[in-house]
Amino acid sequence: MDKARRKEIQRAYKERVPPRGVFAVRGAGRTWVSASRDLEKQQNQLWFGLRQGGLPNAELQAAWKAQGEADFVFEVLEEITDENPLLIDSLLKEHEQFWRTKLKADKVYG
């Protein structure tokens, strides 16, 4: 790969906007919902925290420990495509609350 092509790939990666939205974790007969600024990385971050036993959500961590990883599913509920950086945080909060109410779910974080 020549240097110009490599620089183009690096530039494109830096300029990309990761998918943002709301996700759910289902397992042990329960559902947890939260919003993320980067849905592509979210499952890996969450599963890593659960495997290490360091997730702040004690109920989710206990369910993970009792049931095991195979019982849990990560699901993207909705992607938010609004490009306005001033609105994204409030949109994520609103949509997270909507899904938590609709699914009668707890929060993943917090």
MDAnalysis code that builds the backbone (N, CA, C; Angstrom):
import MDAnalysis as mda
import numpy as np

u = mda.Universe.empty(330, n_residues=110, atom_resindex=np.repeat(np.arange(110), 3), trajectory=True)
u.add_TopologyAttr("name", ["N", "CA", "C"] * 110)
u.add_TopologyAttr("resid", np.arange(1, 111))
u.add_TopologyAttr("resname", ["MET", "ASP", "LYS", "ALA", "ARG", "ARG", "LYS", "GLU", "ILE", "GLN", "ARG", "ALA", "TYR", "LYS", "GLU", "ARG", "VAL", "PRO", "PRO", "ARG", "GLY", "VAL", "PHE", "ALA", "VAL", "ARG", "GLY", "ALA", "GLY", "ARG", "THR", "TRP", "VAL", "SER", "ALA", "SER", "ARG", "ASP", "LEU", "GLU", "LYS", "GLN", "GLN", "ASN", "GLN", "LEU", "TRP", "PHE", "GLY", "LEU", "ARG", "GLN", "GLY", "GLY", "LEU", "PRO", "ASN", "ALA", "GLU", "LEU", "GLN", "ALA", "ALA", "TRP", "LYS", "ALA", "GLN", "GLY", "GLU", "ALA", "ASP", "PHE", "VAL", "PHE", "GLU", "VAL", "LEU", "GLU", "GLU", "ILE", "THR", "ASP", "GLU", "ASN", "PRO", "LEU", "LEU", "ILE", "ASP", "SER", "LEU", "LEU", "LYS", "GLU", "HIS", "GLU", "GLN", "PHE", "TRP", "ARG", "THR", "LYS", "LEU", "LYS", "ALA", "ASP", "LYS", "VAL", "TYR", "GLY"])
u.atoms.positions = np.array([
    [0.862, -1.178, 0.000],
    [0.000, 0.000, 0.000],
    [0.901, 1.231, 0.000],
    [0.642, 2.133, -0.922],
    [1.488, 3.323, -0.981],
    [1.098, 4.338, 0.098],
    [1.975, 5.289, 0.334],
    [1.784, 6.259, 1.421],
    [0.542, 7.125, 1.217],
    [0.253, 7.507, -0.002],
    [-0.912, 8.353, -0.264],
    [-2.208, 7.610, 0.084],
    [-2.280, 6.349, -0.307],
    [-3.477, 5.546, -0.003],
    [-3.619, 5.354, 1.498],
    [-2.515, 5.094, 2.161],
    [-2.527, 4.909, 3.617],
    [-3.003, 6.178, 4.335],
    [-2.511, 7.328, 3.899],
    [-2.932, 8.597, 4.503],
    [-4.420, 8.856, 4.263],
    [-4.902, 8.495, 3.103],
    [-6.321, 8.662, 2.782],
    [-7.178, 7.797, 3.702],
    [-6.774, 6.566, 3.938],
    [-7.510, 5.669, 4.829],
    [-7.500, 6.212, 6.255],
    [-6.370, 6.697, 6.711],
    [-6.274, 7.274, 8.057],
    [-7.169, 8.502, 8.195],
    [-7.158, 9.366, 7.178],
    [-7.994, 10.569, 7.217],
    [-9.471, 10.199, 7.264],
    [-9.872, 9.243, 6.453],
    [-11.272, 8.818, 6.429],
    [-11.687, 8.244, 7.778],
    [-10.806, 7.489, 8.417],
    [-11.125, 6.915, 9.724],
    [-11.303, 8.008, 10.769],
    [-10.433, 8.996, 10.764],
    [-10.521, 10.081, 11.741],
    [-11.776, 10.927, 11.558],
    [-12.229, 11.051, 10.314],
    [-13.394, 11.887, 10.024],
    [-14.726, 11.161, 10.153],
    [-14.703, 9.862, 10.308],
    [-15.955, 9.107, 10.389],
    [-16.726, 9.470, 11.659],
    [-18.011, 9.371, 11.572],
    [-18.873, 9.601, 12.731],
    [-19.393, 8.233, 13.161],
    [-19.034, 7.785, 14.366],
    [-19.488, 6.465, 14.797],
    [-21.002, 6.433, 14.977],
    [-21.613, 5.280, 14.790],
    [-23.062, 5.188, 14.990],
    [-23.418, 5.405, 16.456],
    [-24.379, 6.280, 16.687],
    [-24.823, 6.590, 18.044],
    [-26.249, 6.124, 18.200],
    [-26.612, 5.791, 19.432],
    [-27.982, 5.352, 19.625],
    [-28.201, 4.664, 20.947],
    [-29.214, 3.817, 20.967],
    [-29.654, 3.144, 22.195],
    [-29.525, 1.643, 22.001],
    [-29.054, 0.966, 23.043],
    [-28.871, -0.473, 22.981],
    [-29.491, -1.136, 24.205],
    [-29.708, -2.439, 24.082],
    [-30.249, -3.225, 25.192],
    [-29.358, -4.428, 25.441],
    [-29.297, -4.828, 26.688],
    [-28.653, -6.076, 27.091],
    [-29.763, -6.921, 27.679],
    [-29.947, -8.102, 27.119],
    [-31.002, -8.994, 27.593],
    [-30.363, -10.276, 28.112],
    [-30.856, -10.702, 29.261],
    [-30.372, -11.950, 29.825],
    [-30.934, -12.160, 31.216],
    [-30.930, -13.396, 31.668],
    [-31.425, -13.750, 32.998],
    [-32.867, -13.269, 33.198],
    [-33.642, -13.231, 32.108],
    [-35.035, -12.812, 32.194],
    [-35.232, -11.326, 32.410],
    [-34.187, -10.536, 32.205],
    [-34.273, -9.088, 32.429],
    [-33.728, -8.346, 31.224],
    [-33.987, -7.035, 31.219],
    [-33.487, -6.169, 30.160],
    [-32.895, -4.916, 30.777],
    [-31.750, -4.518, 30.259],
    [-31.106, -3.267, 30.656],
    [-30.909, -2.449, 29.393],
    [-31.113, -1.134, 29.497],
    [-31.033, -0.250, 28.336],
    [-30.147, 0.939, 28.671],
    [-29.399, 1.391, 27.666],
    [-28.592, 2.589, 27.826],
    [-28.308, 3.188, 26.458],
    [-27.786, 4.396, 26.434],
    [-27.421, 5.078, 25.197],
    [-25.905, 5.046, 25.047],
    [-25.455, 5.180, 23.804],
    [-24.019, 5.157, 23.537],
    [-23.671, 6.131, 22.423],
    [-22.515, 6.753, 22.560],
    [-22.005, 7.624, 21.504],
    [-21.254, 6.825, 20.440],
    [-21.003, 5.539, 20.702],
    [-20.328, 4.687, 19.722],
    [-20.823, 3.252, 19.876],
    [-21.863, 2.930, 19.136],
    [-22.468, 1.603, 19.229],
    [-21.532, 0.492, 18.749],
    [-20.608, 0.817, 17.836],
    [-19.690, -0.196, 17.327],
    [-18.789, -0.747, 18.431],
    [-18.386, 0.088, 19.358],
    [-17.471, -0.322, 20.421],
    [-18.180, -0.724, 21.709],
    [-19.443, -0.408, 21.814],
    [-20.144, -0.554, 23.084],
    [-20.185, -1.986, 23.613],
    [-20.516, -2.951, 22.778],
    [-20.617, -4.317, 23.281],
    [-19.271, -4.814, 23.801],
    [-18.198, -4.546, 23.081],
    [-16.885, -4.981, 23.548],
    [-16.535, -4.354, 24.892],
    [-16.812, -3.061, 25.057],
    [-16.526, -2.393, 26.325],
    [-17.357, -2.993, 27.458],
    [-18.617, -3.215, 27.186],
    [-19.522, -3.742, 28.204],
    [-19.155, -5.176, 28.584],
    [-18.939, -6.026, 27.579],
    [-18.593, -7.418, 27.851],
    [-17.252, -7.504, 28.591],
    [-16.296, -6.645, 28.238],
    [-15.013, -6.636, 28.942],
    [-15.221, -6.312, 30.420],
    [-16.009, -5.284, 30.709],
    [-16.288, -4.911, 32.103],
    [-16.974, -6.036, 32.866],
    [-17.907, -6.703, 32.210],
    [-18.613, -7.809, 32.860],
    [-17.679, -9.002, 33.100],
    [-16.853, -9.317, 32.122],
    [-15.909, -10.433, 32.293],
    [-14.914, -10.173, 33.416],
    [-14.520, -8.910, 33.554],
    [-13.545, -8.550, 34.585],
    [-14.181, -8.404, 35.964],
    [-15.505, -8.336, 35.990],
    [-16.214, -8.197, 37.261],
    [-16.230, -6.776, 37.784],
    [-16.009, -5.807, 36.914],
    [-15.906, -4.427, 37.362],
    [-17.014, -3.503, 36.896],
    [-18.129, -4.044, 36.447],
    [-19.210, -3.172, 35.995],
    [-19.882, -2.517, 37.201],
    [-20.109, -1.194, 37.174],
    [-20.734, -0.521, 38.314],
    [-22.162, -0.980, 38.627],
    [-22.875, -1.522, 37.644],
    [-24.237, -1.990, 37.865],
    [-24.179, -3.363, 38.545],
    [-24.380, -3.376, 39.853],
    [-24.236, -4.601, 40.645],
    [-25.248, -5.674, 40.242],
    [-26.478, -5.282, 39.902],
    [-27.496, -6.262, 39.523],
    [-27.138, -6.960, 38.209],
    [-26.711, -6.194, 37.225],
    [-26.312, -6.773, 35.946],
    [-25.070, -7.645, 36.135],
    [-24.126, -7.184, 36.910],
    [-22.911, -7.954, 37.158],
    [-23.232, -9.283, 37.854],
    [-24.133, -9.239, 38.833],
    [-24.521, -10.466, 39.551],
    [-25.251, -11.436, 38.626],
    [-26.125, -10.921, 37.762],
    [-26.848, -11.776, 36.819],
    [-25.869, -12.417, 35.836],
    [-24.895, -11.650, 35.377],
    [-23.873, -12.163, 34.462],
    [-23.089, -13.297, 35.132],
    [-22.716, -13.066, 36.373],
    [-21.928, -14.066, 37.102],
    [-22.750, -15.341, 37.338],
    [-24.029, -15.183, 37.654],
    [-24.890, -16.333, 37.946],
    [-25.255, -17.116, 36.685],
    [-25.557, -16.418, 35.589],
    [-26.058, -17.070, 34.379],
    [-24.970, -17.403, 33.367],
    [-23.919, -16.612, 33.346],
    [-22.854, -16.818, 32.370],
    [-23.082, -16.020, 31.101],
    [-22.012, -15.784, 30.391],
    [-22.025, -14.946, 29.188],
    [-22.980, -15.445, 28.112],
    [-23.100, -16.746, 27.965],
    [-23.926, -17.324, 26.898],
    [-25.401, -16.943, 27.017],
    [-25.848, -16.559, 28.190],
    [-27.248, -16.210, 28.414],
    [-27.565, -14.762, 28.037],
    [-26.557, -13.967, 27.671],
    [-26.759, -12.541, 27.433],
    [-26.632, -12.181, 25.961],
    [-27.464, -11.217, 25.542],
    [-27.502, -10.752, 24.158],
    [-27.415, -9.231, 24.154],
    [-26.618, -8.705, 23.234],
    [-26.506, -7.264, 23.009],
    [-27.323, -6.936, 21.776],
    [-28.181, -5.910, 21.880],
    [-29.075, -5.576, 20.769],
    [-29.122, -4.064, 20.585],
    [-28.887, -3.609, 19.358],
    [-29.040, -2.188, 19.043],
    [-30.524, -1.938, 18.819],
    [-31.099, -1.051, 19.618],
    [-32.526, -0.755, 19.508],
    [-32.798, 0.353, 18.501],
    [-31.897, 1.335, 18.461],
    [-32.144, 2.487, 17.592],
    [-30.845, 3.242, 17.362],
    [-30.618, 3.636, 16.116],
    [-29.494, 4.517, 15.803],
    [-30.026, 5.920, 15.617],
    [-29.298, 6.888, 16.152],
    [-29.675, 8.294, 16.023],
    [-28.725, 8.919, 15.021],
    [-29.279, 9.447, 13.951],
    [-28.457, 9.938, 12.854],
    [-28.328, 11.450, 12.808],
    [-28.888, 12.160, 13.744],
    [-28.779, 13.621, 13.755],
    [-27.312, 14.019, 13.870],
    [-26.854, 14.865, 12.980],
    [-25.448, 15.260, 12.953],
    [-25.148, 16.489, 13.810],
    [-26.162, 17.121, 14.368],
    [-25.945, 18.324, 15.158],
    [-25.297, 17.958, 16.500],
    [-24.033, 18.335, 16.710],
    [-23.349, 17.962, 17.954],
    [-23.958, 18.607, 19.198],
    [-24.700, 19.674, 19.019],
    [-25.325, 20.331, 20.169],
    [-26.556, 19.577, 20.657],
    [-27.155, 18.772, 19.794],
    [-28.377, 18.061, 20.146],
    [-28.168, 16.602, 20.526],
    [-27.030, 16.037, 20.170],
    [-26.871, 14.594, 20.298],
    [-27.030, 14.103, 21.735],
    [-26.482, 14.802, 22.712],
    [-26.597, 14.341, 24.098],
    [-28.045, 14.324, 24.573],
    [-28.786, 15.381, 24.270],
    [-30.186, 15.410, 24.705],
    [-31.018, 14.366, 23.954],
    [-30.724, 14.151, 22.676],
    [-31.440, 13.122, 21.914],
    [-31.154, 11.736, 22.474],
    [-29.905, 11.462, 22.809],
    [-29.571, 10.167, 23.390],
    [-30.324, 9.944, 24.698],
    [-30.391, 10.958, 25.541],
    [-31.105, 10.831, 26.821],
    [-32.595, 10.588, 26.601],
    [-33.193, 11.349, 25.699],
    [-34.622, 11.197, 25.423],
    [-34.947, 9.806, 24.888],
    [-34.161, 9.355, 23.940],
    [-34.427, 8.052, 23.323],
    [-34.149, 6.912, 24.300],
    [-33.136, 7.078, 25.128],
    [-32.872, 6.065, 26.160],
    [-34.059, 5.951, 27.108],
    [-34.583, 7.083, 27.552],
    [-35.722, 7.070, 28.463],
    [-36.946, 6.428, 27.808],
    [-37.173, 6.738, 26.532],
    [-38.290, 6.140, 25.797],
    [-38.182, 4.617, 25.807],
    [-37.014, 4.090, 25.463],
    [-36.841, 2.636, 25.396],
    [-36.879, 1.991, 26.774],
    [-36.339, 2.660, 27.771],
    [-36.394, 2.090, 29.119],
    [-37.841, 1.966, 29.578],
    [-38.660, 2.966, 29.283],
    [-40.073, 2.930, 29.650],
    [-40.803, 1.855, 28.842],
    [-40.573, 1.836, 27.548],
    [-41.263, 0.891, 26.671],
    [-40.946, -0.563, 27.048],
    [-39.697, -0.847, 27.383],
    [-39.285, -2.218, 27.691],
    [-39.295, -2.545, 29.184],
    [-39.683, -1.544, 29.978],
    [-39.673, -1.708, 31.440],
    [-38.288, -2.225, 31.890],
    [-37.287, -1.507, 31.424],
    [-35.899, -1.920, 31.629],
    [-35.182, -1.033, 32.633],
    [-34.103, -1.569, 33.162],
    [-33.216, -0.806, 34.043],
    [-32.109, -0.204, 33.192],
    [-31.331, 0.666, 33.824],
    [-30.206, 1.292, 33.150],
    [-28.989, 0.387, 33.214],
    [-28.212, 0.360, 32.142],
    [-26.973, -0.406, 32.139],
    [-25.953, 0.290, 33.010],
    [-25.771, 1.573, 32.797],
    [-24.803, 2.366, 33.557],
    [-25.550, 3.369, 34.414],
    [-25.085, 3.527, 35.635],
    [-25.635, 4.582, 36.489],
    [-26.767, 4.240, 37.370],
])
